[in-house]
């Protein structure tokens, strides 16, 4: 069950990464320059104070010094890289380890 959740969440994140890739590609063509939307910009589109809520939730878990060093750096990464790579990682983590057994048709012995 947990592998199914990991695969579905990975697929959703990978899809968000692909949509972000297409959006950044269209913006790059329009601007005649490479445009990559940072993760903080994409999260701010969901809710204006979403980054602040993430900071408030993560800081007690990892500490203020770690957040001060890594938080702004991660939020500056392109959305397509963060969502796409994390989605691929979750899909691989939830993948089946053993191949399915090959059976005959239902009702026929193999």
VMD Tcl script that draws the C-alpha trace (Angstrom):
set ca {
  {0.00 0.00 0.00}
  {2.83 2.39 0.85}
  {4.52 1.70 -2.48}
  {1.27 2.57 -4.27}
  {1.08 5.90 -2.43}
  {4.74 6.61 -3.27}
  {4.14 5.84 -6.96}
  {1.01 8.01 -7.15}
  {2.65 10.92 -5.30}
  {5.72 10.52 -7.50}
  {3.58 10.59 -10.62}
  {1.80 13.74 -9.43}
  {5.10 15.47 -8.65}
  {6.61 14.38 -11.95}
  {3.53 15.75 -13.73}
  {3.96 19.06 -11.93}
  {7.58 19.09 -13.08}
  {6.55 18.50 -16.69}
  {3.92 21.25 -16.54}
  {6.54 23.57 -15.05}
  {8.96 22.61 -17.84}
  {6.37 23.48 -20.47}
  {5.46 26.74 -18.73}
  {9.10 27.78 -18.40}
  {9.72 26.79 -22.02}
  {6.89 28.98 -23.25}
  {8.10 31.86 -21.06}
  {11.65 31.38 -22.37}
  {10.48 31.53 -25.98}
  {8.47 34.68 -25.29}
  {11.32 36.40 -23.45}
  {14.12 35.28 -25.82}
  {16.06 34.19 -22.73}
  {16.11 31.18 -20.45}
  {13.42 31.56 -17.79}
  {13.18 29.15 -14.87}
  {10.56 29.72 -12.19}
  {12.02 29.21 -8.70}
  {10.24 26.91 -6.29}
  {9.37 29.84 -4.03}
  {7.63 31.58 -6.94}
  {5.56 28.50 -7.75}
  {4.62 27.98 -4.11}
  {3.63 31.64 -3.82}
  {1.13 31.08 -6.63}
  {-0.62 28.48 -4.47}
  {-0.91 30.86 -1.52}
  {1.01 34.09 -0.88}
  {2.14 33.02 2.60}
  {2.83 29.36 1.70}
  {6.63 29.75 1.91}
  {6.30 31.30 5.37}
  {4.12 28.39 6.51}
  {6.66 25.89 5.16}
  {9.42 27.70 7.01}
  {7.40 27.67 10.24}
  {6.73 23.94 9.88}
  {10.23 22.86 8.85}
  {12.37 25.05 11.13}
  {11.53 23.15 14.37}
  {12.36 19.86 12.63}
  {15.72 20.76 11.12}
  {16.79 23.77 13.20}
  {17.13 27.45 12.43}
  {20.77 27.25 11.34}
  {20.05 24.51 8.82}
  {17.02 26.38 7.46}
  {19.01 29.63 7.20}
  {21.67 27.84 5.16}
  {19.61 25.43 3.02}
  {16.06 26.82 2.96}
  {16.60 29.83 0.68}
  {18.90 27.79 -1.56}
  {16.33 25.03 -2.08}
  {13.54 27.57 -2.62}
  {15.67 29.22 -5.34}
  {15.99 25.95 -7.32}
  {13.81 25.62 -10.44}
  {10.42 24.05 -9.82}
  {10.87 21.62 -12.68}
  {14.06 20.24 -11.10}
  {12.66 19.89 -7.60}
  {9.28 18.42 -8.53}
  {10.56 16.34 -11.42}
  {13.52 14.78 -9.64}
  {11.65 14.19 -6.39}
  {8.80 12.65 -8.39}
  {11.19 10.30 -10.20}
  {12.76 9.35 -6.87}
  {9.36 8.52 -5.35}
  {8.30 6.51 -8.40}
  {11.52 4.49 -8.23}
  {11.16 4.03 -4.47}
  {7.62 2.71 -4.91}
  {8.46 0.44 -7.85}
  {7.94 -3.27 -7.54}
  {11.13 -5.10 -6.62}
  {10.19 -8.45 -8.12}
  {8.55 -9.00 -11.47}
  {4.97 -10.17 -11.52}
  {4.45 -13.86 -11.93}
  {3.46 -14.88 -15.42}
  {0.32 -16.92 -15.27}
  {-1.83 -18.38 -17.97}
  {-5.26 -17.08 -18.74}
  {-7.89 -17.19 -16.02}
  {-9.33 -20.66 -15.81}
  {-6.51 -22.29 -17.73}
  {-3.70 -24.05 -15.88}
  {-0.24 -22.87 -16.76}
}
mol new
graphics top color blue
foreach p $ca { graphics top sphere $p radius 0.5 }
foreach p [lrange $ca 0 end-1] q [lrange $ca 1 end] { graphics top cylinder $p $q radius 0.2 }
display resetview
